[in-house]
Structures are given as C-alpha cells and as structure tokens.
C-alpha cells in the first residue's frame, strides 16, 4: 500500500492505494493558511494512514509550484510553502523520506502508467486550468532534469505571430516575465482573449458555452485553440509524443480534445501525423495517484 497526497490551494486530498491501485481509504481536509499548520496537517495525514492500515507506507505529495534543487526551497503562488525547504521539513516531521513533486507532473505520471496514456511510450501531459503546466513521461517514468523546471509549459512564450495577428494583450505573468503563454491559455487567459473578441469579460466556461451561437465567442475559442496548438507544436518538435493527455479544469470543456486536435493538425507540418489527444481518466484522484506512484518508484 501507498499514501498519495494532492496538496491544493484550497483542499488537501489523501488517498491510500492498494497494490492494484484501488483506493482503500480517503480523507479530505481544508488547506491550512500558514506553513506550520500545513506541515502539521500533512504529518497528521501520514499518521492517519499509518493508523488506518497498521503499516508504514511510502508517502508521495503532489503540489503546485516548484522546488529549487539549488537550495531546496519551494516556489509556489497559491500555497504557504513558498520560501521554505518544504520537502526537507516534511520528511523530517514524518521521520522518513517523503517524495514531493509538482502536481502536473504527478498527473502526467498517473495518466501515463495507469490512465489515458497507457500503452504509449512517450506521454505528454498538459494541464490547462488556473495555471498551465504538464510533464513528459517516457516508458513509465517522468523525464526529469537538473533544474526541475521541465514541464513548466505555461511559461513558454506565447507565439508572437498569433499575439500580433489577433491583437492580444501582453501581460505580466506570475513568474515575473511578460508574455508567457499561460497568460493567454489559462482560464483567465481565455477571458482575456474573450475581452478582445467580445468586448466583455466572461469566465472561461461562459465563453465555451457560447461557442456556436456567438461568433465572437467562437473567435475567442478558436484563438485559444490556436495558441494551445502552437505550444503543442513546439513540444511535438521537441519530444514527438505518442499521445497527449489533457488535465485541469479547462479539459472539462465539451469537445476540447476534438477542437485541439484540429488546431494541432493545422499547426503541424502539412500532411504530417499528429498525436491523439485524450482526456485524463483518473479524475480528481490522478494527482494523488501519480504522487503515490512516484513514492513507490523512489523506493526501488
Ligand atoms: Zn510565466
């Protein structure tokens, strides 16, 4: 058995999986606002898992943000772990090594091994939501490197050609740069595009719902798809994945996989194949499952 924890900005979801990756026990709590409370809550969840199973389990935590391998400190916008050596502290509190990884990487791993990407050698995970992230898994393992920033696709620059063509705004990103593609393809990004084509600010689901009936909403959606497709095109040119798995809140939009596949086909070299685009199968447990899987792999 193994404990996977999905650490989000508003809630923490803990799942205990058995050897067949079925959920044995689950627990959800609100995310504490302060660092000390957060590490205490996570430690309590590990103790809960030990009590529930009577075993010392491997522990994996998937969370937003990054751990800088240079100093071990966390960088995160919506979690009170920023500036703290989170993995070191939580391992110390629990009393054994805890596997920490980015939540988009966790989803990618989960989907590659146990979800929509099963059977594909190279799986590109793309998480489209409040932020934009992802990961690459090859042969059931995450592609990881010395900076630990691989998969931060949201902070690739948006296509200058598309920004100019559609008169899109270049706005500062949370990372400190200006013009990151996340500022145009996150949920807030689709709203920004909608403001240009529709002259009013609507949230992403409202714009998606008006496609087909409102040409200006359809135009916003088409531009959004073109921007995502341009990002995907760059990733195809780099790693040539066998499939793409979509996660995040925006992946719930009806028809998104079909529309993105069409946009990627347009962006790809004429006549060349494009990978299939699937929706993540793991639902809201995929992050915890990926973190749990990473924890099991770390023990091997
Ligand atoms: Zn950025």
Boltz pocket constraint, residues with backbone or C-beta under 6 A from the ligand:
constraints:
  - pocket:
      binder: B
      contacts: [[A, 154], [A, 155], [A, 173], [A, 174], [A, 175], [A, 176], [A, 177], [A, 180], [A, 182]]
      max_distance: 6.0
